[in-house]
Amino acid sequence: MPHAHILLFLDKESQFDTPQKIDEIISAEIPDPADDPELYDIVTKFMIHRANTMSSCMKDYSPGLRCSKHFPRAFMDCTVIDDNSYPSYCRRPERFTATIRNPMDKKESLTVGNEWVVPYSPYLSKRYKAHINF
Ligand SMILES: [Zn+2]
């Protein structure tokens, strides 16, 4: 599948260096389907991390297989920036959910929440209708 990895450096004045600025451009939550059904469809189609035991993200960290991309992610009440400037995005529990095909058993469906959302830009997701993660 064609894809690109892009790293951008921004001027100090243009940086998204506060939780508030980050929340304006990046989300790690399933959107409200009543508020924005188009974005809900895009996020639940492209931005839910799906893995089974055969997925390339699954690594054997003794004593067992775990997702190397750290899914499912921990819930966060708000976006936090750590001492290395690395953000942990707002990922609230008890919000909206998505029903997806179970990656472990394709015959079953599975209800997932924000712990499985790959961080995305609502603007870019709607513009390109593709998997674009942050
Ligand atoms: Zn994974």
py3Dmol code that shows the C-alpha trace and the ligand (Angstrom):
import py3Dmol

protein = """\
ATOM      1  CA  MET A   1       0.000   0.000   0.000  1.00  0.00           C
ATOM      2  CA  PRO A   2       1.452   3.437  -0.899  1.00  0.00           C
ATOM      3  CA  HIS A   3       2.375   5.445   2.168  1.00  0.00           C
ATOM      4  CA  ALA A   4       4.661   8.211   3.413  1.00  0.00           C
ATOM      5  CA  HIS A   5       6.293   9.095   6.707  1.00  0.00           C
ATOM      6  CA  ILE A   6       6.658  12.864   7.055  1.00  0.00           C
ATOM      7  CA  LEU A   7       8.520  14.757   9.778  1.00  0.00           C
ATOM      8  CA  LEU A   8       7.879  18.496   9.993  1.00  0.00           C
ATOM      9  CA  PHE A   9       9.841  21.052  11.996  1.00  0.00           C
ATOM     10  CA  LEU A  10       7.946  24.202  12.933  1.00  0.00           C
ATOM     11  CA  ASP A  11       9.104  27.667  14.023  1.00  0.00           C
ATOM     12  CA  LYS A  12       8.800  28.258  17.753  1.00  0.00           C
ATOM     13  CA  GLU A  13       5.792  30.545  17.200  1.00  0.00           C
ATOM     14  CA  SER A  14       4.034  27.859  15.147  1.00  0.00           C
ATOM     15  CA  GLN A  15       4.617  24.929  17.484  1.00  0.00           C
ATOM     16  CA  PHE A  16       1.786  23.045  19.114  1.00  0.00           C
ATOM     17  CA  ASP A  17       3.466  23.048  22.494  1.00  0.00           C
ATOM     18  CA  THR A  18       0.560  23.228  24.931  1.00  0.00           C
ATOM     19  CA  PRO A  19      -2.189  20.669  25.595  1.00  0.00           C
ATOM     20  CA  GLN A  20      -4.764  23.243  24.465  1.00  0.00           C
ATOM     21  CA  LYS A  21      -3.018  23.806  21.104  1.00  0.00           C
ATOM     22  CA  ILE A  22      -2.598  20.047  20.579  1.00  0.00           C
ATOM     23  CA  ASP A  23      -6.288  19.428  21.297  1.00  0.00           C
ATOM     24  CA  GLU A  24      -7.162  21.937  18.560  1.00  0.00           C
ATOM     25  CA  ILE A  25      -5.535  19.784  15.848  1.00  0.00           C
ATOM     26  CA  ILE A  26      -5.229  16.198  17.135  1.00  0.00           C
ATOM     27  CA  SER A  27      -7.739  13.827  18.708  1.00  0.00           C
ATOM     28  CA  ALA A  28      -7.440  10.303  20.081  1.00  0.00           C
ATOM     29  CA  GLU A  29     -11.162   9.876  20.650  1.00  0.00           C
ATOM     30  CA  ILE A  30     -14.072   8.467  18.699  1.00  0.00           C
ATOM     31  CA  PRO A  31     -16.143  11.512  17.658  1.00  0.00           C
ATOM     32  CA  ASP A  32     -19.819  11.981  18.492  1.00  0.00           C
ATOM     33  CA  PRO A  33     -21.690  10.268  15.626  1.00  0.00           C
ATOM     34  CA  ALA A  34     -24.652  12.667  16.022  1.00  0.00           C
ATOM     35  CA  ASP A  35     -22.391  15.733  15.912  1.00  0.00           C
ATOM     36  CA  ASP A  36     -20.204  14.655  12.945  1.00  0.00           C
ATOM     37  CA  PRO A  37     -21.353  11.422  11.265  1.00  0.00           C
ATOM     38  CA  GLU A  38     -18.805  11.796   8.430  1.00  0.00           C
ATOM     39  CA  LEU A  39     -15.857  12.017  10.829  1.00  0.00           C
ATOM     40  CA  TYR A  40     -17.302   9.174  12.933  1.00  0.00           C
ATOM     41  CA  ASP A  41     -17.386   6.937   9.837  1.00  0.00           C
ATOM     42  CA  ILE A  42     -13.830   7.866   8.829  1.00  0.00           C
ATOM     43  CA  VAL A  43     -12.374   7.383  12.313  1.00  0.00           C
ATOM     44  CA  THR A  44     -14.119   4.070  12.934  1.00  0.00           C
ATOM     45  CA  LYS A  45     -13.070   2.835   9.477  1.00  0.00           C
ATOM     46  CA  PHE A  46      -9.438   4.031   9.370  1.00  0.00           C
ATOM     47  CA  MET A  47      -8.278   5.041  12.848  1.00  0.00           C
ATOM     48  CA  ILE A  48      -9.100   2.107  15.124  1.00  0.00           C
ATOM     49  CA  HIS A  49      -6.015  -0.003  15.874  1.00  0.00           C
ATOM     50  CA  ARG A  50      -6.832  -3.571  14.882  1.00  0.00           C
ATOM     51  CA  ALA A  51      -4.497  -6.383  15.848  1.00  0.00           C
ATOM     52  CA  ASN A  52      -4.531 -10.123  16.203  1.00  0.00           C
ATOM     53  CA  THR A  53      -1.783 -12.464  17.357  1.00  0.00           C
ATOM     54  CA  MET A  54      -0.337 -12.529  13.802  1.00  0.00           C
ATOM     55  CA  SER A  55      -0.156  -8.710  13.415  1.00  0.00           C
ATOM     56  CA  SER A  56       3.281  -7.180  12.817  1.00  0.00           C
ATOM     57  CA  CYS A  57       2.820  -4.948  15.888  1.00  0.00           C
ATOM     58  CA  MET A  58       2.620  -7.986  18.180  1.00  0.00           C
ATOM     59  CA  LYS A  59       5.992  -8.714  19.793  1.00  0.00           C
ATOM     60  CA  ASP A  60       6.956 -11.345  22.300  1.00  0.00           C
ATOM     61  CA  TYR A  61       7.769  -9.452  25.477  1.00  0.00           C
ATOM     62  CA  SER A  62       8.252 -12.383  27.793  1.00  0.00           C
ATOM     63  CA  PRO A  63       5.986 -13.658  29.326  1.00  0.00           C
ATOM     64  CA  GLY A  64       3.750 -13.123  26.271  1.00  0.00           C
ATOM     65  CA  LEU A  65       2.708 -11.277  23.123  1.00  0.00           C
ATOM     66  CA  ARG A  66       1.982  -7.565  23.446  1.00  0.00           C
ATOM     67  CA  CYS A  67       1.289  -4.772  21.003  1.00  0.00           C
ATOM     68  CA  SER A  68       4.535  -2.858  20.325  1.00  0.00           C
ATOM     69  CA  LYS A  69       2.427   0.256  19.640  1.00  0.00           C
ATOM     70  CA  HIS A  70       1.097   0.072  23.209  1.00  0.00           C
ATOM     71  CA  PHE A  71      -2.556  -0.614  22.340  1.00  0.00           C
ATOM     72  CA  PRO A  72      -4.895  -0.636  24.130  1.00  0.00           C
ATOM     73  CA  ARG A  73      -3.738   2.765  25.405  1.00  0.00           C
ATOM     74  CA  ALA A  74      -4.439   4.058  28.905  1.00  0.00           C
ATOM     75  CA  PHE A  75      -7.360   6.421  29.347  1.00  0.00           C
ATOM     76  CA  MET A  76      -6.436  10.068  29.978  1.00  0.00           C
ATOM     77  CA  ASP A  77      -8.799  12.746  31.293  1.00  0.00           C
ATOM     78  CA  CYS A  78      -6.922  15.401  29.316  1.00  0.00           C
ATOM     79  CA  THR A  79      -3.872  15.820  27.070  1.00  0.00           C
ATOM     80  CA  VAL A  80      -0.564  15.873  29.000  1.00  0.00           C
ATOM     81  CA  ILE A  81       2.950  16.744  27.735  1.00  0.00           C
ATOM     82  CA  ASP A  82       5.785  14.920  29.529  1.00  0.00           C
ATOM     83  CA  ASP A  83       9.309  16.174  30.323  1.00  0.00           C
ATOM     84  CA  ASN A  84      10.534  14.991  26.889  1.00  0.00           C
ATOM     85  CA  SER A  85       7.799  17.036  25.137  1.00  0.00           C
ATOM     86  CA  TYR A  86       5.975  13.815  24.273  1.00  0.00           C
ATOM     87  CA  PRO A  87       2.183  14.159  24.361  1.00  0.00           C
ATOM     88  CA  SER A  88      -0.256  11.675  25.859  1.00  0.00           C
ATOM     89  CA  TYR A  89      -3.512  12.592  24.208  1.00  0.00           C
ATOM     90  CA  CYS A  90      -6.861  13.070  25.889  1.00  0.00           C
ATOM     91  CA  ARG A  91      -8.556   9.669  25.723  1.00  0.00           C
ATOM     92  CA  ARG A  92     -11.557   9.703  28.003  1.00  0.00           C
ATOM     93  CA  PRO A  93     -13.394   6.533  29.048  1.00  0.00           C
ATOM     94  CA  GLU A  94     -17.167   6.181  28.826  1.00  0.00           C
ATOM     95  CA  ARG A  95     -17.449   8.198  25.609  1.00  0.00           C
ATOM     96  CA  PHE A  96     -18.479   7.015  22.147  1.00  0.00           C
ATOM     97  CA  THR A  97     -17.798   3.521  20.894  1.00  0.00           C
ATOM     98  CA  ALA A  98     -17.428   1.768  17.548  1.00  0.00           C
ATOM     99  CA  THR A  99     -18.482  -1.694  16.496  1.00  0.00           C
ATOM    100  CA  ILE A 100     -15.794  -3.327  14.374  1.00  0.00           C
ATOM    101  CA  ARG A 101     -15.116  -6.792  13.051  1.00  0.00           C
ATOM    102  CA  ASN A 102     -13.192  -8.725  15.711  1.00  0.00           C
ATOM    103  CA  PRO A 103      -9.586  -8.985  14.402  1.00  0.00           C
ATOM    104  CA  MET A 104      -9.190 -12.247  16.346  1.00  0.00           C
ATOM    105  CA  ASP A 105     -12.324 -13.834  14.853  1.00  0.00           C
ATOM    106  CA  LYS A 106     -13.643 -12.164  11.687  1.00  0.00           C
ATOM    107  CA  LYS A 107     -17.081 -13.730  12.194  1.00  0.00           C
ATOM    108  CA  GLU A 108     -17.646 -11.764  15.383  1.00  0.00           C
ATOM    109  CA  SER A 109     -18.102  -8.059  15.975  1.00  0.00           C
ATOM    110  CA  LEU A 110     -16.447  -6.175  18.786  1.00  0.00           C
ATOM    111  CA  THR A 111     -17.303  -2.901  20.539  1.00  0.00           C
ATOM    112  CA  VAL A 112     -14.267  -0.695  21.134  1.00  0.00           C
ATOM    113  CA  GLY A 113     -13.685   2.673  22.810  1.00  0.00           C
ATOM    114  CA  ASN A 114     -11.061   5.394  22.893  1.00  0.00           C
ATOM    115  CA  GLU A 115      -8.324   3.032  24.132  1.00  0.00           C
ATOM    116  CA  TRP A 116      -8.028   1.744  20.526  1.00  0.00           C
ATOM    117  CA  VAL A 117      -8.044   5.089  18.648  1.00  0.00           C
ATOM    118  CA  VAL A 118      -4.900   5.996  16.691  1.00  0.00           C
ATOM    119  CA  PRO A 119      -4.296   9.767  17.145  1.00  0.00           C
ATOM    120  CA  TYR A 120      -5.596  11.685  14.123  1.00  0.00           C
ATOM    121  CA  SER A 121      -6.239  15.158  12.761  1.00  0.00           C
ATOM    122  CA  PRO A 122      -9.985  15.675  12.204  1.00  0.00           C
ATOM    123  CA  TYR A 123      -9.150  18.133   9.403  1.00  0.00           C
ATOM    124  CA  LEU A 124      -6.756  15.806   7.523  1.00  0.00           C
ATOM    125  CA  SER A 125      -8.942  12.739   8.122  1.00  0.00           C
ATOM    126  CA  LYS A 126     -11.950  14.435   6.553  1.00  0.00           C
ATOM    127  CA  ARG A 127      -9.893  15.931   3.738  1.00  0.00           C
ATOM    128  CA  TYR A 128      -8.155  12.685   2.678  1.00  0.00           C
ATOM    129  CA  LYS A 129     -10.473   9.977   4.073  1.00  0.00           C
ATOM    130  CA  ALA A 130      -7.473   7.788   4.871  1.00  0.00           C
ATOM    131  CA  HIS A 131      -5.317   6.501   7.725  1.00  0.00           C
ATOM    132  CA  ILE A 132      -3.200   9.495   8.770  1.00  0.00           C
ATOM    133  CA  ASN A 133      -1.797   9.101  12.260  1.00  0.00           C
ATOM    134  CA  PHE A 134       0.162  11.325  14.652  1.00  0.00           C
TER     135      PHE A 134
END
"""
ligand_1 = """\
1
ZN
Zn -0.900 -3.485 17.914
"""
view = py3Dmol.view(width=600, height=400)
view.addModel(protein, "pdb")
view.setStyle({"model": 0}, {"cartoon": {"style": "trace"}})
view.addModel(ligand_1, "xyz")
view.setStyle({"model": 1}, {"stick": {}})
view.zoomTo()
view.show()
